[in-house]
Amino acid sequence: MKKAVVITGASSGIGAATAIHFGKNGYFVYLMGRNKDRLAEVAVQCRAGASLMSCDLTDVAALNKRIAEILATNIHRVEVLVNNAGIFDVHSTEQGTDELWQREFEVNLMSAVRLTRAFFPYFKQHGGGSIVNVSSSLGLKPTAATSAYSAMKAAMINYTQSNALEGGAFGIRANCVAPGIVDTPIHSFHALDEAMKAESVAKMGPMQPLGRIGTVDEIAKAIYFLGSNDSSWTTGAVLPIDGGITIS
Ligand SMILES: NC(=O)c1ccc[n+]([C@@H]2O[C@H](COP(=O)([O-])OP(=O)(O)OC[C@H]3O[C@@H](n4cnc5c(N)ncnc54)[C@H](OP(=O)(O)O)[C@@H]3O)[C@@H](O)[C@H]2O)c1
């Protein structure tokens, strides 16, 4: 059976780059996201083939239907699950409404919980598997006005380590990346016109000891490392990929 990877948030940014990177390395890719057009654009760049699994991850019935379709496959053996989808709300403590917290919880944490719960028995049955969760440098060290996001990303780290402890005996590894500032549509600066964006990116550079923000490929390569057998003796790890911002 051909090896496969399931990636959430594969229609954009880090998830799209990760899908393409796994594809280059011979993985069939199950692409999850809401935007079908963008998923289709990513699919054509996945060299080893891809399947579009569009759904809103907060729609539990739709998600379960997609999970069942993937688990029923007998052409591919899913070896890796990448929980990458996320949203980023900036708000003060006082502006943090229940609705806003609930949305962060559902997209940034519960989507990973539901997928992991579904894939654990599959991985056990197939002699192992690898889970990579996308946290954030803010999950290690929060900033002001990101409380809901930072709390979910911190929970993601803790959740990953629980899964690593439970999964070890079954050959299931669980690891986490903690990216710093990466140029993707999740940030408002991404959509600025060229000159304004360059100015904004230049201002952010000195926040990192390495003097610049990151690229999606730099995160994709680390996710690939943790997902693939290249990291066969690594579990429960939290890898900051952040130009050093977390230690600054
Ligand atoms: N960029 C950074 O600086 C940075 C730093 C640290 C961590 N991260 C984390 O990296 C991950 C990827 O973010 P990104 O920067 O690549 O942002 P992005 O380009 O905005 O991508 C976010 C992805 O999440 C998907 N998504 C959001 N809500 C969804 C929902 N309800 N149902 C299904 N899919 C949903 C989007 O799919 P659709 O658009 O198709 O709905 C999209 O593919 C996130 O977890 C983010 O928190 C990013």
The ligand as an SDF file (V2000), in Angstrom:
LIG
                    3D

 48 52  0  0  0  0  0  0  0  0999 V2000
    1.8110   32.0920   10.1590 N   0  0  0  0  0  0  0  0  0  0  0  0
    2.3020   32.1880   11.3800 C   0  0  0  0  0  0  0  0  0  0  0  0
    2.9850   33.1720   11.7390 O   0  0  0  0  0  0  0  0  0  0  0  0
    2.0650   31.0900   12.3690 C   0  0  0  0  0  0  0  0  0  0  0  0
    2.8220   31.0830   13.5490 C   0  0  0  0  0  0  0  0  0  0  0  0
    2.6140   30.0850   14.4770 C   0  0  0  0  0  0  0  0  0  0  0  0
    1.6840   29.1100   14.2430 C   0  0  0  0  0  0  0  0  0  0  0  0
    0.9360   29.1520   13.0950 N   0  0  0  0  0  0  0  0  0  0  0  0
   -0.0630   28.1040   12.9210 C   0  0  0  0  0  0  0  0  0  0  0  0
    0.1260   27.4770   11.6750 O   0  0  0  0  0  0  0  0  0  0  0  0
   -1.1070   26.8850   11.2600 C   0  0  0  0  0  0  0  0  0  0  0  0
   -1.3500   27.2430    9.7960 C   0  0  0  0  0  0  0  0  0  0  0  0
   -1.5350   28.6440    9.7100 O   0  0  0  0  0  0  0  0  0  0  0  0
   -1.0530   29.5170    8.4640 P   0  0  0  0  0  0  0  0  0  0  0  0
   -0.1710   30.5530    9.0070 O   0  0  0  0  0  0  0  0  0  0  0  0
   -0.6120   28.6470    7.3620 O   0  0  0  0  0  0  0  0  0  0  0  0
   -2.4270   30.2580    8.1220 O   0  0  0  0  0  0  0  0  0  0  0  0
   -3.4040   30.2600    6.8500 P   0  0  0  0  0  0  0  0  0  0  0  0
   -2.6040   30.4390    5.6180 O   0  0  0  0  0  0  0  0  0  0  0  0
   -4.4490   31.2490    7.1770 O   0  0  0  0  0  0  0  0  0  0  0  0
   -4.0090   28.7890    6.8630 O   0  0  0  0  0  0  0  0  0  0  0  0
   -4.9690   28.3880    7.8040 C   0  0  0  0  0  0  0  0  0  0  0  0
   -5.5720   27.0990    7.3110 C   0  0  0  0  0  0  0  0  0  0  0  0
   -6.5400   26.6420    8.2890 O   0  0  0  0  0  0  0  0  0  0  0  0
   -7.7270   26.2960    7.6000 C   0  0  0  0  0  0  0  0  0  0  0  0
   -8.9170   26.5020    8.4330 N   0  0  0  0  0  0  0  0  0  0  0  0
   -9.1990   27.5650    9.2260 C   0  0  0  0  0  0  0  0  0  0  0  0
  -10.4230   27.4160    9.7700 N   0  0  0  0  0  0  0  0  0  0  0  0
  -10.9110   26.2330    9.3120 C   0  0  0  0  0  0  0  0  0  0  0  0
  -12.1130   25.5300    9.5000 C   0  0  0  0  0  0  0  0  0  0  0  0
  -13.1120   26.0000   10.2900 N   0  0  0  0  0  0  0  0  0  0  0  0
  -12.2880   24.3490    8.8650 N   0  0  0  0  0  0  0  0  0  0  0  0
  -11.3190   23.8590    8.0590 C   0  0  0  0  0  0  0  0  0  0  0  0
  -10.1550   24.4710    7.8430 N   0  0  0  0  0  0  0  0  0  0  0  0
   -9.9530   25.6520    8.4590 C   0  0  0  0  0  0  0  0  0  0  0  0
   -7.7640   27.1970    6.3840 C   0  0  0  0  0  0  0  0  0  0  0  0
   -8.5490   26.5700    5.3900 O   0  0  0  0  0  0  0  0  0  0  0  0
   -9.6580   27.3650    4.5000 P   0  0  0  0  0  0  0  0  0  0  0  0
   -9.1190   28.7320    4.2440 O   0  0  0  0  0  0  0  0  0  0  0  0
   -9.7590   26.5040    3.2750 O   0  0  0  0  0  0  0  0  0  0  0  0
  -10.8500   27.3400    5.3440 O   0  0  0  0  0  0  0  0  0  0  0  0
   -6.2990   27.2580    5.9880 C   0  0  0  0  0  0  0  0  0  0  0  0
   -5.9650   26.1780    5.1410 O   0  0  0  0  0  0  0  0  0  0  0  0
   -2.1730   27.4260   12.2140 C   0  0  0  0  0  0  0  0  0  0  0  0
   -2.4620   26.4430   13.1850 O   0  0  0  0  0  0  0  0  0  0  0  0
   -1.4900   28.6080   12.8580 C   0  0  0  0  0  0  0  0  0  0  0  0
   -1.9940   28.8830   14.1400 O   0  0  0  0  0  0  0  0  0  0  0  0
    1.1120   30.1050   12.1590 C   0  0  0  0  0  0  0  0  0  0  0  0
  1  2  1  0
  2  3  2  0
  2  4  1  0
  4  5  1  0
  4 48  2  0
  5  6  2  0
  6  7  1  0
  7  8  2  0
  8  9  1  0
  8 48  1  0
  9 10  1  0
  9 46  1  0
 10 11  1  0
 11 12  1  0
 11 44  1  0
 12 13  1  0
 13 14  1  0
 14 15  2  0
 14 16  1  0
 14 17  1  0
 17 18  1  0
 18 19  2  0
 18 20  1  0
 18 21  1  0
 21 22  1  0
 22 23  1  0
 23 24  1  0
 23 42  1  0
 24 25  1  0
 25 26  1  0
 25 36  1  0
 26 27  1  0
 26 35  1  0
 27 28  2  0
 28 29  1  0
 29 30  1  0
 29 35  2  0
 30 31  1  0
 30 32  2  0
 32 33  1  0
 33 34  2  0
 34 35  1  0
 36 37  1  0
 36 42  1  0
 37 38  1  0
 38 39  2  0
 38 40  1  0
 38 41  1  0
 42 43  1  0
 44 45  1  0
 44 46  1  0
 46 47  1  0
M  CHG  2   8   1  16  -1
M  END
$$$$
